[in-house]
Amino acid sequence: MKEKKTFAQHLSSAYLVLILLFIYLPIAYVVFFSFNESKSLTNFTGFSLRWYENMFSDSTMLQSIYYTVIVAVVATVVSTVVGTITAIGLSKSRRLIRTLVLEVNNLPVMNPDIVTAIGLMLLFISLRMQLSLTTLILSHISFCIPYVILTVMPKLRQLDDNVAEAALDLGATPWQALTKVIIPQIYPAVVSGALIAFSMSFDDFVISFFTAGVGINNISMFVYSMKRYNPSVNALSTLIVIVVTVILILVNLIPRIKDRKEQKEGT
């Protein structure tokens, strides 16, 4: 029995290593060749920051980065606020209404992006709205909100309703009960929802392609429109990986640091 168990453990560990290599090896490959002196993706000829310099001197690429960040940040903030408030409202609603709204909320998640993109484009055209940065932001908000709701709702189900009611009975206003009682308890879920919304918006191509105006390109649209391979994309990808890694580290470290401070103050 021990030998079988040991073999199973080794097999599961090898499987885990293969999965991690499959996920992270392409990223490491891109990062490594972003410092390559030549355009080759198979032969490393020497260390160079040439492609980073080209990236910062390419106005079209910088413009795509600007639009991507602006849209992602605005969509994340709005969808997180709206999605969180909606989830809190649904948690206090009747079961029939909550079930119906959640089923409708699942439609954009389950729907193919191409269907959502065409639907949004036709909606803007029917409203006689010219495709622009505004329509792009509205589109991203619309498909980010469902992900925030789906992320926050499970955490709300774990909360004790009596805590918020006790706060109201002790003289807290509804706003104080929301900001000082409910939000702190669901804060990890809200942050997770915001990160998912940001990544969905930052990475989107199909919906952006159909709802962006003329001359407005995000990073995915810029890469798609390239007539030939540009090694500066490797440099851009490396910077994105670094920024995302730093954000994830901060998101995980800051709550732990706060908890340690509270524990020290409590003792």
Helices and strands as residue ranges (DSSP letters): H 2-33, H 50-57, H 59-91, H 95-110, H 113-126, H 133-157, H 161-169, H 174-177, I 178-182, H 183-203, H 206-211, H 219-225, H 232-266
